[in-house]
């Protein structure tokens, strides 16, 4: 699932490419009357809160996109053509990168006033696209925990101290701290030598401080590398990000730890696959 670095990369590229563009019309695989509201509206701003994309419109509404499991936004050009096999209409991408299979599950196509199209490709169909009023956007943001890139050290330590829950699911709880998911949580806990099953309340002040710093360092590294394309996440132009080539433990089960050479294991913590080194993380 796209996490903070992936969503941040998408948001900053959107800001570069579509600011002040107007939505001319929308095509949706499943008809949506809600989306009629964005027609003729100008894109005033694009922001990230947690893992959510907030596109502010000239009407005061917000086009909200949550990529969930396999969703990603693409900017390019497609044409509706007839499938030679069954005669159904399908979107045909104009270039090779966009024709990569992962980019071909278009659920929404937004037509912009410069002729370009913004599309959402989503294999598993969990992604959410909604039009929020000002109040709805505010309410959504209010429920999120603080942003790990903006939170201060003192506030971070206070947030985690005395929490009885295991550290890994806490890091991934969007209402507690918003933006971290399975990839970066695994990486952060390896970098700090923390057992992902350890209860936050059992972590020392020093350990929490380490987690605080590692969180910022790794999320920023993720952004620098334009996100992680282990799964379906892609950049706006359909290309892959780079973080998947820098994993410390994520999806490295059975391979040697970069620190101690012991084998990385995969266990379940809070119901989620968790990668860790049993030697380095205690
Ligand atoms: Zn190790």
Boltz pocket constraint, residues with backbone or C-beta under 6 A from the ligand:
constraints:
  - pocket:
      binder: B
      contacts: [[A, 257], [A, 258], [A, 259], [A, 260], [A, 261], [A, 262], [A, 277], [A, 278], [A, 279], [A, 280], [A, 281]]
      max_distance: 6.0
